[in-house]
């Protein structure tokens, strides 16, 4: 089975459509599938619900899809770097399901593992738990969280072989493996493509069984978030 596609646009063709639930890997601007996000914008699909730790920044990453109003809802844990996100949310133009970071990771992992729901103490007694089932275990209250099963997952890896076995680079691994495992169709953007068998099995971070399509982006932009501090008077 040939998993390699000549471009990000080709990799998305026939897969993405309006009103989908889509998971996007990355943490901040680290390890984001920037070519696939750009192709998703260019596809023109709309009314998307996007699962991602955050929503990029203005003009880059998922911020591109916010500018074109293709996202109707975000399922995220942090959204503090995007002014357009803030504007749309405060104007009631964008839905937001705020999810604690660890819970978000576990909801994706559970989806990939075939676990429909799990109980956690995180969020008990807060807005996070409103409307959700709670149960007591060993004297503590837990809230039930449902797994996430996105129709499509867009992820970024450093290296793939032609069978889709993936190697991630350091912290760029972040949410990418969990998103890839949870997606019903997973499309991966990589910087390096090698022949099957080249990667030592012990070095494989995610097996190719989870990967359906591969596109090479050999020279990603890789923007870096910079800390802003108050200048001394």
C-alpha positions as CSV (number, residue, x, y, z in Angstrom):
1,X,0.0,0.0,0.0
2,X,1.5,3.3,-1.1
3,X,1.0,5.9,1.7
4,X,3.2,8.6,0.2
5,X,1.4,11.6,-1.4
6,X,3.2,14.3,-3.5
7,X,1.8,17.3,-1.6
8,X,-0.2,18.3,1.4
9,X,-3.2,19.2,-0.8
10,X,-3.1,15.8,-2.4
11,X,-2.9,14.1,1.0
12,X,-6.1,15.8,2.2
13,X,-8.0,15.2,-1.0
14,X,-11.1,13.0,-0.5
15,X,-10.5,13.0,3.3
16,X,-11.5,16.4,4.7
17,X,-15.0,17.8,4.4
18,X,-17.3,20.3,6.2
19,X,-18.4,19.7,9.8
20,X,-15.7,17.3,10.7
21,X,-14.0,16.6,14.1
22,X,-10.3,17.0,13.4
23,X,-7.3,16.6,15.8
24,X,-4.1,18.5,15.1
25,X,-0.9,17.7,16.8
26,X,1.6,20.1,18.3
27,X,2.2,22.2,21.4
28,X,2.3,25.9,20.8
29,X,4.3,26.2,17.6
30,X,6.4,23.1,18.4
31,X,5.7,20.1,16.2
32,X,2.7,21.5,14.3
33,X,1.9,20.1,10.8
34,X,2.2,23.5,9.2
35,X,1.9,22.4,5.6
36,X,-1.2,20.3,6.3
37,X,-2.8,23.2,8.1
38,X,-2.1,25.5,5.2
39,X,-3.6,22.9,2.8
40,X,-6.6,22.5,5.1
41,X,-7.2,26.3,4.8
42,X,-6.9,26.2,1.1
43,X,-9.4,23.3,0.8
44,X,-12.1,25.7,1.9
45,X,-13.8,23.2,4.3
46,X,-15.7,24.9,7.1
47,X,-17.6,24.4,10.3
48,X,-14.8,22.4,11.7
49,X,-14.4,21.3,15.3
50,X,-10.7,21.2,16.0
51,X,-8.9,19.3,18.9
52,X,-5.6,20.9,19.6
53,X,-3.7,21.9,22.8
54,X,-3.9,25.5,21.5
55,X,-4.9,27.5,18.4
56,X,-1.6,28.6,17.0
57,X,-0.9,32.3,16.8
58,X,-2.3,35.1,14.7
59,X,-1.4,34.4,11.1
60,X,0.3,31.0,11.6
61,X,-0.7,27.4,12.5
62,X,-4.4,27.1,13.4
63,X,-4.5,30.9,13.5
64,X,-4.8,30.7,9.7
65,X,-8.1,28.7,10.0
66,X,-9.4,31.2,12.5
67,X,-8.8,34.1,10.2
68,X,-10.8,32.4,7.4
69,X,-13.5,31.4,9.9
70,X,-13.3,27.7,9.0
71,X,-13.3,26.7,12.7
72,X,-16.6,26.8,14.6
73,X,-15.4,25.1,17.8
74,X,-12.1,24.5,19.5
75,X,-11.4,21.7,22.1
76,X,-8.3,23.1,23.7
77,X,-6.4,23.6,27.0
78,X,-4.6,26.9,26.2
79,X,-5.5,29.7,23.9
80,X,-3.6,32.7,25.2
81,X,-1.4,33.5,22.2
82,X,-4.0,34.3,19.6
83,X,-5.8,37.7,19.6
84,X,-8.2,36.6,16.9
85,X,-9.2,33.6,19.0
86,X,-9.9,36.0,21.9
87,X,-11.9,38.3,19.7
88,X,-14.1,35.6,18.2
89,X,-14.7,33.9,21.6
90,X,-15.6,37.1,23.4
91,X,-18.0,38.0,20.5
92,X,-19.6,34.6,20.7
93,X,-18.5,33.7,17.2
94,X,-16.4,30.7,18.3
95,X,-17.3,27.8,20.6
96,X,-14.7,26.6,23.1
97,X,-14.6,23.4,25.1
98,X,-11.9,24.1,27.7
99,X,-10.1,20.9,28.8
100,X,-7.3,20.5,31.3
101,X,-4.1,19.7,29.4
102,X,-3.6,16.2,30.9
103,X,-7.2,15.4,30.5
104,X,-7.0,16.4,26.8
105,X,-4.0,14.1,26.2
106,X,-5.8,11.2,28.0
107,X,-9.0,11.8,26.0
108,X,-7.0,11.3,22.8
109,X,-5.1,8.4,24.2
110,X,-8.3,6.7,25.3
111,X,-9.8,7.2,21.8
112,X,-6.8,5.5,20.2
113,X,-6.9,2.7,22.7
114,X,-10.6,2.0,22.2
115,X,-11.6,3.2,25.8
116,X,-14.9,5.1,25.6
117,X,-14.5,7.0,28.8
118,X,-12.5,7.3,32.0
119,X,-12.7,8.9,35.5
120,X,-10.4,11.6,36.8
121,X,-10.2,13.9,39.8
122,X,-9.0,16.8,37.6
123,X,-11.7,19.4,37.2
124,X,-14.0,18.2,40.1
125,X,-15.9,21.2,41.6
126,X,-15.1,23.5,38.6
127,X,-16.8,24.5,35.4
128,X,-15.0,21.6,33.7
129,X,-17.2,19.1,35.5
130,X,-20.5,20.8,34.8
131,X,-23.0,18.5,33.2
132,X,-20.7,15.5,33.5
133,X,-21.3,12.3,35.4
134,X,-19.4,12.0,38.7
135,X,-18.7,9.0,40.9
136,X,-17.0,8.3,44.3
137,X,-14.0,6.0,44.5
138,X,-12.2,5.4,47.8
139,X,-13.6,8.5,49.3
140,X,-12.8,10.8,46.4
141,X,-15.1,12.3,43.7
142,X,-14.2,11.7,40.1
143,X,-15.6,13.2,36.9
144,X,-16.2,11.1,33.9
145,X,-14.5,12.2,30.7
146,X,-15.4,10.8,27.2
147,X,-12.7,9.8,24.8
148,X,-12.1,11.8,21.6
149,X,-12.4,10.0,18.3
150,X,-11.6,12.5,15.5
151,X,-12.5,11.6,12.0
152,X,-9.1,13.0,10.8
153,X,-5.8,13.6,12.6
154,X,-3.1,15.9,11.2
155,X,0.3,15.3,12.8
156,X,3.9,16.2,12.5
157,X,6.9,13.8,12.7
158,X,10.6,14.2,12.1
159,X,11.1,11.0,10.1
160,X,8.9,8.3,8.5
161,X,9.7,5.2,6.5
162,X,7.5,4.3,3.6
163,X,5.3,2.1,5.8
164,X,4.5,5.0,8.1
165,X,6.6,4.1,11.1
166,X,7.4,7.4,12.8
167,X,10.2,9.0,14.7
168,X,9.5,12.3,16.5
169,X,12.2,14.8,17.5
170,X,12.4,15.5,21.2
171,X,9.6,17.8,22.5
172,X,8.0,18.0,19.1
173,X,6.5,14.6,20.0
174,X,4.1,16.3,22.4
175,X,0.4,15.6,21.4
176,X,1.3,14.1,18.0
177,X,1.3,10.3,18.9
178,X,-1.9,10.6,20.8
179,X,-3.6,12.5,18.0
180,X,-2.3,10.0,15.4
181,X,-3.6,7.0,17.4
182,X,-7.0,8.6,17.9
183,X,-7.7,9.6,14.3
184,X,-9.8,7.4,12.1
185,X,-7.7,8.6,9.2
186,X,-4.2,9.9,10.1
187,X,-2.2,12.1,7.8
188,X,1.4,12.8,8.8
189,X,3.8,15.5,7.6
190,X,7.5,14.6,7.9
191,X,10.8,16.3,7.2
192,X,12.6,13.0,6.2
193,X,11.4,9.9,4.4
194,X,13.4,6.7,4.4
195,X,13.0,3.2,3.1
196,X,11.0,0.7,5.1
197,X,13.4,-1.2,7.4
198,X,15.8,1.7,7.7
199,X,14.6,2.7,11.2
200,X,15.6,0.3,13.9
201,X,12.4,-1.1,15.5
202,X,13.5,0.1,18.9
203,X,13.7,3.6,17.6
204,X,10.1,3.7,16.3
205,X,7.9,6.0,18.4
206,X,4.7,5.2,16.6
207,X,4.1,2.2,14.3
208,X,2.8,2.6,10.8
209,X,-0.4,0.8,11.5
210,X,-1.8,4.2,12.7
211,X,-0.6,6.2,9.6
212,X,-2.7,6.3,6.5
213,X,-1.1,9.0,4.4
214,X,2.4,10.7,4.4
215,X,3.6,14.0,2.9
216,X,7.1,15.3,3.0
217,X,7.8,18.9,4.0
218,X,11.5,19.0,4.0
219,X,11.9,22.7,5.0
220,X,9.2,23.7,7.4
221,X,9.2,27.3,8.7
222,X,9.4,26.2,12.4
223,X,8.5,29.5,14.0
224,X,9.6,29.9,17.6
225,X,7.4,31.4,20.4
226,X,9.3,34.2,22.2
227,X,8.8,35.2,25.8
228,X,7.6,38.8,26.2
229,X,8.7,40.6,29.3
230,X,8.1,44.1,30.6
231,X,10.9,46.4,29.7
232,X,12.8,48.0,32.5
233,X,12.0,51.7,33.0
